[in-house]
Amino acid sequence: MNSQPLDLNAEDTLKRAGLQKTAQRLAVLNILTRAEQPLTAGDVFLRLPGEQKVNRVTVYRILSSYTRKGIIREFESKRGIHYYEKAWPLTPPHPHFNCRGCGTMICMTAFLSPGPWDQMVNQPDFVIENISISGLCGLCRHKK
């Protein structure tokens, strides 16, 4: 999903969001910044460096605070799994593909700007935040 240059200055991101800089917050933010696809909280936990003392509850709390502050986007798959991705300033919300076979979640090219997304809904007060597409990825399709 990294269509934007990496924002490697995680400290500035935390400062702008009004969050205190901690080693745990920096580690989680760096993982999300470098991710090529949306991650679950479990994915983030597994990618933490061994020397980081972060438990799963802390990972969930960090992700929740990042979502509230607009640093990351959270969306849910049809299976009820929550995914997280860095909310790049110049990248609008975009469609995601979720394989119903293996559960892989990938970002699709953001081919729609926010305006046309909103025009797809006939309700003036609606704002589309996520479009999720499901089906079978190439590997799962060939297994069947």
N, C-alpha and C positions, 0 to 999 in steps of 0.2 A: 504494500500500500504506500510505500514511501515515495510518493511523487514529488514531495517537497524536499529540499536539502535538509539533512539531519540538523535538528536543533540540539546540538550537543551541549548547550549551556543549560543543563537541568537546574542549576542553582538559580539562574535568572527566572526560569519558568516558575519555580516554587515561590520566589520572592514576589513576582508579579501577581501570583494567585493568593498571596498573603499566607502562605504555609511555611512553617519553620523547616529549615534544612536539616534533615537527618540522613544518616547513611542508608537507612532502610528506604526512605522515600526516594533518594537519589538512585538507588539500585533498581527499584521498581520502574521509575520513570525512564531510566536508560534502557531497560529491557523493552518497554513499550515503544520507545523511540526507534529502536533498531529492528523491531519486528517487521517481517515481510507480509504478515497476514494477521488478522485479528486473533487475540489470545484469550484463553479462559484464565480464571484466577489460578487454577491448577497448573496451567502452562507457565504462568509467571513465577509461581512458587518453585517449580522444577528448574527454571532457568537462573534462579538466584545463585550467586557464587557461594561456594561451600563455606567461606569465612563469614558470610552474612548470617547473623542470628535473627531470622525473621520467621515467625510461625504463620500458619495459614490465616488465623484470625486477623493478624496485623496486615497481611496482604489484602484481605477483603476490606479492612478499614481504610487502607491507603487508596485502593481502587475507588471506594465510595467517595472519599474526599476529593479525588481527582475528577470524578464524574460531576460532583456538585460544583466544582470550580471551573468546569469547562475545559480541563486539560486533556481529558480523554472522552471518547464516546462509548456508551454501553448499549448493546442491543442483545436481544434474545432470539435464539433459534427456535424452530418449531418444536424441538425436543425439550425446550425449557432451559437450555444451556446459555449462560450469559457470556458474551464476548466483549472484549475491550480493544480499542485502538486509539492511537494518538490523534487528537483533534488538531490537525494542521490548520493554521489560520487561513490559508488560501484554498483549502480543499473542502468543498461542501460535502454534506452527507452523500453517500453513493450506494449503489446496489451491492449486495453481498450474495454469493452463491454458497448454499449449504448442501453438501452431498448427503442424501438420505441413506446411502449405504454405509459409508465410513465416517460420516460426521464432519468431514473437512469443511472449514469455512474459509472462503477466499474473497478478496475485494475484487469487484468488477470495475472496469474502466468507468470513471465518472463521465458518462456521455451526456448527462443531463445537467443543466444548471438549475439552481434552486427555483427560478421562475417557472419553467415548464413543469416541475414536480408539483408545485402548488396549483397549477392550472389543471392538473389531472383530477383534482378533487373539486366538486361543485359547491363546497361549503366555504364561505369567505373567511371563517375563523380557523380553518384547519391549516396546520403546518406539517408537511411530511418530513419526518426525521430519519426514516429508514425504509428501505425496500429490500425485502428478502426473497430470493429466488431459490427454489429447491429442485433437485433432480439427481442425476447420477454423474459422478466425475468419470473421466475416461477409464481409469483403472477399474472402478466398480462396474461400469457398463460392459467392459470386456470380460468380466468374471461371470456375468449372467449367461 
